[in-house]
């Protein structure tokens, strides 16, 4: 059985111990930690999400898979070499109010830290104004918002509208992402960028910070 198939089985069974042992063994054998995330865990989570939307899996299955994914992510995070520098940029990140799905957001936060960003992770179910309050307090460069539920997506636009109302929209670049979010939606609400996956999110932040520092 392949690593992908074994990990998928552990995630569906909610077996975090088995998944952690499998991941540790794969890392010992030289598997790239980022490949474990991008080529295995993320596609598995996407598939589980699609099965959930088709009512082939249910909320307890989703919760179990998320808990296993979190355990695997923690193993990988401990193995990744973090940059000694935190001057790449300052990012406030979180999953929006009404949404407790945060594994994708957690992966983005981890990769940003590895790449030298100072990350202020607000967790999940975050009220819109908390993003703004934290960004102002921490003098952030970027506000990154995640949503996996269509019901929480409108809060993205609320954050941007509130920034405009406060007269501080130009102080922060606003990035959005998550399963139901698209480039079209990002354009519609006036976000500065959209990323489809964790690696793309880091590349986007790098591009934005290059523009900011070059301005």
ZAMARGU-116000 format. One record per residue (C-alpha): residue in one letter; x, y, z. Coordinates in steps of 0.5 Angstrom, whole numbers, padded with zeros to 4 digits, always signed. Layout:
AXYZ ...
***
This chain:
X+0000+0000+0000 X+0003+0007-0002 X+0004+0012+0003 X-0002+0016+0000 X-0007+0010+0001 X-0004+0009+0008 X-0005+0016+0010 X-0012+0017+0007 X-0014+0010+0011 X-0011+0013+0018 X-0015+0020+0017 X-0021+0016+0015 X-0021+0012+0021 X-0019+0018+0026 X-0012+0014+0027 X-0007+0020+0029 X-0002+0015+0032 X-0002+0011+0026 X-0001+0017+0022 X+0004+0020+0026 X+0008+0014+0026 X+0007+0013+0018 X+0009+0020+0017 X+0016+0020+0022 X+0018+0013+0018 X+0017+0017+0011 X+0021+0023+0014 X+0026+0018+0016 X+0027+0015+0009 X+0028+0022+0006 X+0021+0024+0004 X+0020+0031+0003 X+0016+0034+0009 X+0013+0039+0004 X+0011+0033-0001 X+0007+0030+0005 X+0003+0036+0006 X+0002+0038-0002 X+0002+0032-0005 X-0001+0027+0000 X-0005+0031+0006 X-0008+0036+0002 X-0011+0032-0004 X-0014+0027+0002 X-0017+0033+0005 X-0020+0036-0001 X-0023+0029-0003 X-0026+0028+0004 X-0029+0035+0003 X-0032+0033-0003 X-0035+0026+0000 X-0038+0031+0005 X-0041+0035+0000 X-0044+0029-0003 X-0046+0026+0004 X-0042+0020+0003 X-0038+0022+0009 X-0041+0026+0015 X-0039+0031+0020 X-0035+0027+0025 X-0031+0024+0019 X-0029+0031+0018 X-0027+0032+0025 X-0023+0026+0025 X-0020+0027+0019 X-0018+0034+0021 X-0015+0032+0028 X-0011+0027+0024 X-0008+0032+0019 X-0007+0037+0025 X-0002+0031+0028 X+0001+0030+0022 X+0002+0038+0021 X+0005+0038+0028 X+0010+0033+0026 X+0012+0036+0020 X+0013+0043+0023 X+0018+0040+0028 X+0022+0037+0022 X+0022+0044+0018 X+0028+0048+0018 X+0025+0055+0020 X+0029+0061+0018 X+0032+0065+0023 X+0030+0071+0020 X+0023+0074+0021 X+0024+0080+0017 X+0020+0077+0011 X+0014+0081+0013 X+0008+0081+0018 X+0002+0077+0017 X-0004+0076+0021 X-0008+0070+0019 X-0014+0067+0021 X-0021+0063+0019 X-0027+0067+0019 X-0033+0067+0024 X-0037+0061+0024 X-0032+0057+0021 X-0028+0052+0025 X-0024+0049+0019 X-0017+0051+0020 X-0012+0045+0017 X-0011+0049+0011 X-0010+0056+0015 X-0005+0052+0019 X-0001+0049+0014 X+0000+0056+0011 X+0002+0059+0017 X+0007+0054+0018 X+0010+0055+0011 X+0010+0063+0012 X+0014+0062+0019 X+0019+0057+0015 X+0020+0062+0010 X+0022+0068+0015 X+0015+0071+0016 X+0013+0073+0023 X+0006+0070+0023 X+0000+0072+0028 X-0005+0066+0028 X-0012+0068+0030 X-0014+0061+0030 X-0021+0060+0027 X-0028+0063+0028 X-0025+0070+0028 X-0030+0076+0028 X-0028+0081+0022 X-0026+0086+0027 X-0021+0082+0030 X-0017+0082+0024 X-0017+0089+0023 X-0015+0090+0031 X-0009+0085+0031 X-0006+0088+0024 X-0006+0095+0027 X-0004+0093+0033 X+0002+0089+0030 X+0003+0093+0025 X+0002+0088+0020 X+0004+0088+0012 X-0002+0083+0010 X-0008+0080+0013 X-0010+0073+0010 X-0017+0070+0011 X-0019+0063+0010 X-0026+0060+0009 X-0028+0053+0008 X-0036+0055+0009 X-0040+0059+0004 X-0043+0062+0010 X-0037+0065+0013 X-0035+0068+0006 X-0038+0075+0006 X-0034+0077+0013 X-0028+0077+0008 X-0032+0083+0004 X-0034+0086+0011 X-0026+0086+0013 X-0025+0090+0007 X-0031+0095+0007 X-0029+0096+0015 X-0022+0098+0013 X-0024+0103+0008 X-0029+0106+0013 X-0024+0107+0018 X-0019+0110+0012 X-0014+0105+0013 X-0015+0100+0007 X-0008+0102+0004 X-0004+0100+0010 X-0005+0093+0009 X-0005+0088+0003 X-0011+0083+0004 X-0011+0076+0002 X-0016+0071+0001 X-0017+0063+0000 X-0020+0057+0002 X-0025+0051-0001 X-0031+0056-0004 X-0027+0062-0005 X-0024+0064-0012 X-0020+0069-0016 X-0027+0072-0018 X-0030+0072-0011 X-0023+0076-0009 X-0024+0081-0015 X-0031+0082-0013 X-0030+0084-0006 X-0023+0088-0007 X-0018+0083-0004 X-0011+0084-0006 X-0010+0077-0008 X-0012+0070-0008 X-0008+0063-0007 X-0011+0056-0009 X-0006+0053-0004 X-0001+0054+0001 X+0005+0054-0003 X+0002+0059-0008 X+0000+0063-0001 X+0007+0064+0000 X+0009+0066-0007 X+0004+0071-0007 X+0006+0074+0000 X+0013+0074-0003 X+0011+0078-0009 X+0007+0083-0005 X+0013+0084+0000 X+0017+0085-0006 X+0013+0090-0008 X+0012+0094-0001 X+0019+0094+0000 X+0021+0097-0007 X+0015+0102-0007 
***
